[in-house]
Amino acid sequence: MMKDPRDIILRPLITEKSTRLKDSNREVCFEVAPDANKIEIKKAVEELFKTKVERVTIVKLKGKVKRLGRSIGRTKDRKKAYVKLKEGEKMIEYFEAV
């Protein structure tokens, strides 16, 4: 069963690190679905942004323990994907796939 690319790529992550990587290494950072793999992420980025992907690196992040008064909870687990674009391909602008 084929997933919709918008269900795999949840949102772009725009931080100082991701901006630096975008400018120097042609890497773009996204928050992705927790069950997505590298192949699905690559296909989703290529379909949404009409560009070629060289490689995908995935980082799993555990949720932090947070406390509000006496109650203790956790933030949700997340998965980030660093997507490196091939040389000569156009750089991704985040508002293109809206």
N, C-alpha and C positions, 0 to 999 in steps of 0.2 A: 504494500500500500504506500503510495507516494504522499509525502507530507508537503504542505504548502510552505514555500520558502519563508513566508512571514511568521510561521509558527516555529521555525528553527532559529532565525535571527530575531531576537527579541528587541534589542536596542543597541545603538552604538555607545561605547564608553568614551567619553571625552574628558580626559584628565591631562595633567602636564606630561606624564610619561607617554600616553598614547599620542599626543600632539607631536612630541619629540620624535617618536618612532615613525609617525606618518611623514614627517619632513625629511628625516635622514635615511630611513631604511625601507620606505614604501610599505610599511606595515600598518594595518588598520585593526582596531580592537573592537570586538562586539561582545555583548552578553548573549549567550545562546541557551537554547533549551537544555535542561539537564540530561536528557536522554539522547541528544544529538551526537553523532560521531564526526570524524574529520571529513569523510567522504560526503556526507549530507551537508555539512557546513560549506565545503568547497562548491558543491553544485548550487546551493542556495545563493551564495554571494555572486557566482557567475551569472545566475539567472536574474537576480534582482538588479545588479549594477552593470550588467553587460560588459564585464571585464574578465581577464584571465588571471587565475590564481596560481602562484608557484607552490606555496606550501601553507599548511595550517598547523598551528601549535595550540594545544588546549591546556588550560589551567583550571583545576577544580578548587573551589574555595569553600571551606566549612563556615557555617553560620556562627556568629558570635553570640556568647551568652550575655543577655541584657537583663537589667534589673530595674523595676519600677516599683518603688516602695518595698513591700514584702514579697511581691510576686516576681518570680524569675521566669524568663522566657528565652527564646533563641530567635535570631534572624534566620532567614531561609538560606540553604546552601545554594551556591551559584556556580556557573561555569562560564569562563571567559575564553574567547578564541582570538588569537593573534593571527591575522591573515596577511601573508606577504604576497604582493602583486608582482607579476612578471614585468621585466624591463620592457619599456616601450608602451605599456598599457596606460590608459588614462587613470588618474588618481580618483578615488571614490569621493564624491561629495555626498554627505549623509542625507540630504533632502531629496536626492534623485529618486529613491525607491518609494516615495510616499504614495 
